[in-house]
Amino acid sequence: MPDERIIPPAQKKSFPLCLATKHLENPADINTYLSIGGYETIKKILNEKIAPADLLEQIKVSGLRGRGGAGFPTGLKWSFMPKGIKGDKYLVCNSDEGEPGTFKDRDIIRYNPHQIIEGMIIGAYIMDATVGFNYIHGEIWSEYLSFGEAIKQARKAGFLGKKILNSSFSFDLHAVHGYGAYICGEETALIESIEGKKGQPRFKPPFPATHGIYGKPTCVNNTETFASIPWIIKYGGQAFNELGVANAGGTKIFSVSGHVNNPGNHEVQLGIPFAELLNMAGGIWKGRKLKAVIPGGPSTALVPAHEIMQATMDYDGLSKIGSSLGAGSLIIMDDTTCMVSVLKRLSYFFYEESCGQCTPCREGTGWVYRIIKRIIEGNGRLDDLSLLKDVSNKISGRTICALGDAAAVPVLSFIKHFEVEFEYFIRNGKSMIETSND
Amino acid sequence: MIKLKIDGKSIEVESKKTIIQVADEIGIDIPRFCYHKKLSVAANCRMCLVQVKNIGKPLPACATQVMDGMEVSTKTKFTKEAQQSVMEFLLINHPLDCPICDQGGECDLQDTAVAYGTSQTRYAEEKRVVINKNIGPLISTDLTRCIQCTRCVRFLKEIGGVQELGLVGRGEHAEISAYVDKSVESELSGNIIDLCPVGALTSKPFRYKARTWELIRRPTISIHDSLGSNLEMHIKDDHVMRTLPKENDEINECWISDRDRFSYEGFYHSDRLLEPMIKKNKKWQKVDWEEALDFFTQNIKKIIKRDGEDSLAFLHSPQSSLEESYLIHKMANQIGSSNIDYRITQNNFDFSGAWLGCEIREIETFDNVIIIGSNLRLDQPLLANRFRKMVNNGGKLTLINSSDHDPLIPLEKKIICKSGEYKLQLIKMLRALYEIDPKKIKNEDVLNLIKKEKINLDTLEWLKRFIRGRNKKAIFLGQSALETKDAGDLVLLANALTESISGIFGSLSNYPNGVGLDLISHKQELHNLKEISEKNISAFIALNIDPKNDIRSKINILKTINKAKFKTAITPYFGEEFDSFDCVLPMAIFTESSGSYINIARKLQTIKAVTSPKGQARPAWKILRVLGNYLGLDDFEYDSSDEVLCKVVHPKKRLTFPSISTKSLDPNWTLSIDDANETSEIFSLEQSDMIVRRAASLQEKKRKQLANNKKGVL
């Protein structure tokens, strides 16, 4: 139920931009994409020889921020790529969404692959890149195959390859299949993986913009980010910016999962009130009450019901309540959820997915998981809670990549908001919540 | 130059340095496990986290470059808390088996835990256990102790040239492993024992033998190859328990080869000759020194009287020290024999004065290098690493060799030919150079010879690339080139070629004291091995030579030796190979004697004995001194090896070395079929000398490698 006290900044609503072809017949086919004006933008750019700097300016104006989770301004990131140097530059689309609850990139690849391709071509044109890769998550094989098909179609139609549309601009794209490691979603681990090495993050600096794939300048962006590019160039950065709110231009796909009637992807304008989004997902199932929400995937902090119901879904809206937008993967939990059990599952995820390279994350995630597991087994101790918090704080900020920070977030936020439940479990050896079996 | 502050100390340093490098230079201690100055930066252990002003997170000192105005604190509460937490994480899964761990007492983790850790653990869950891997006879693994610093992985990849170990598995399941069913085969593998900051990789031969605090450390050098790597012998009860590298950036940096590290096992082989022995009625008899010396003197005097002075011949090992060589030359000289040589693997003796031509570390700075006839990794494992670094720095290496032995270095060009064709290869290059610029070649003989040769377009093409620009160029002749019948001409031609392109000519001879022995013998009119082989020899004296296995020359010297009526060996080892001898005198090995050696880069190093000689064995220079006295020769009264050394090297003057000299070139030379088919065998590094051949673990490693790789020599 929407909270009446909230007056949304603007009436934000469903707006299929990245998923523009989703409801059409044969959505992934190049003809479908062409029928809605696809590839017009790149044609125009090449025909009119629009200066890359002008295009980059539009992206800066659009307020587009990286959709993979970190929310770094895309225009700024692209401007870091060195200009006027010899040799290859690489462009990488990061479709390695591996966090529990994320499934938006899969839908874009499945329904609208050509928009990603066009976005990458425009990106390559702006940054003068010659080769691109789409690194696709290990668990989604059919999307890897279908994206390969889309590349073939685009190449056949002359949008990829040497001298695109008879211009002097050449760019080719390849689909790369990962093997299911969450860490390969981290851009430097992804680069290692593309190079054929074990997926382990590199120490930064140097950043990929100067030392990426094979030591060459490389720009890595999320799938949704690339899919937003053609629209921005077509309708202008300002139009995109106005779709969203301050500090958060454009639309966003929210992957809603958990205890809702209608789980799935909802592409809406940024800044939509959470309550409205929850309505779109059909509300909490079985007539139960909302207990808490993980708003952007497990690496974002848990928010209890009363706080999230007042929040708007954009970068600032969620950071105000101590969480973040992340990849927009909402995990909705109803009031029959045992928070201790959820945390056990989440901490197992990070324990299992830590790459093992650096000490705090390798050792700390296992320690955290084992403590929670022991609590669940009925052998908890009261000082476990302070230990959990302390260990998590000591992982956070001391690792090579952000996985360590991410692993600490659920532990700290779950205990912060539901300490009572944890204490009850430790004292009584069982959950405070009467969990249903669903 | 930029200015920064570390712990309040203001300093000015070059940019591009990391915080840890700067801290090390000014003596500020930052704890570390994965960082090593000679390896790439991994930044994975997180132990070196420090506070940098205005940055919210602690930063790894090993991977953070210094910046102008940076303020680093290594001792603040913030830093300490970060370091303490990393220490706690490292210890939660580390076994508490220090009392039975070989690393105990010299363990970085132990030391750092005392300095930076807390006194008790908060970890109460189950600990990780990792199954050990067998990676060969030299290195013992206890992988539960591993802290995943990946120093071993990086060493084998970056210094060893091939990645033989890796960190497999993810997260807590990450563990060090070789490829399935493979052991570590690098000839530098032992260094990962030193690199391992914990007890995960320890020395197998040394396992459970001694505790670090029981060991006395004494410096020495290696005499298994011509580098003269600096070593530290660890001694307990007058017994060498293990060998470690002693850092010397000019020579071996902080590494040593496995041969240098594990040869000590050979010191105590049961073949060691512990008492003098003489043959009476065709049977060996143990005698005391006096009797042996009398026996020797009488026989030698008898032969001199009967067959003349010139019927005596002396051979000594290329491993001999300057003192030993000086004395044996003096002995021959005073007796009146000029039959003395040490070049027991060579077939050509027409050259002298060859050396590396540059400093060892200078190799890293070359832009273009040609090596002819060298199985680099087998002859000089650590020199191979210098060339590897040269290529990593952008240099280009061309290898002309008779065997396709992989140097584990990316090559610009590789020419595999018979060793008899090396000369032709050099002539082709000179011919091509003549085509490019006829004025460059000054040597008339060379000009006459090459003019007859047809131009080879392929050679022309790559020689053009080779000599282009002001690049630093060099041509090196390896051991197998120096052992060919053409060696003298090869030196002449390679030298002529490098002179005409302003490059450096160098020898990669693996004679441990080759440069020093050359210094002593080059001025004297002596008969070489070939000339000796053509003479009638009545008495033969061998110093530190196993006649069967050490004399690899194709010249049939053994036939000459066997005809001699009286044969004496001054040798540390005894076995059936000395069956035909009449007198064997036990000599101390290099670690039991003082002595001086000059390495391939002309560096003189003098060592002292690190243990006393075994049994009745005596340092060879003392034996030679006494023999001189017994034979009634003049001026054989030396109280110390230093006194002998003074005769070779003036204590106050700089060493002057002979320049390269060769015999003249035959202008009518053409490649004969015999020459073309001359081959040289690959000589494995485990066969190089008497000590190494008796080092059990090294031999075991070789056996396993051969069994694994049935194709043959690795």
Interface residues (C-beta under 8 A of the other chain):
Chain A: A181 I183 K198 F203 P205 Y351 E352 E353 S354 C355 G356 Q357 C358 T359 P360 R362 E363 G364 T365 G366 W367 R370 I371 R374 L387 K394 G397 R398 T399 I400
Chain B: V41 A42 A43 N44 C45 R46 M47 L49 G56 K57 P58 P60 A63 Q65 A82 S85 V86 E88 F89 L90 I92 N93 R122 Y123 E125 E126 R128 I147 Q148 G166 L167 G169 R170 G171 E172 H173 A174
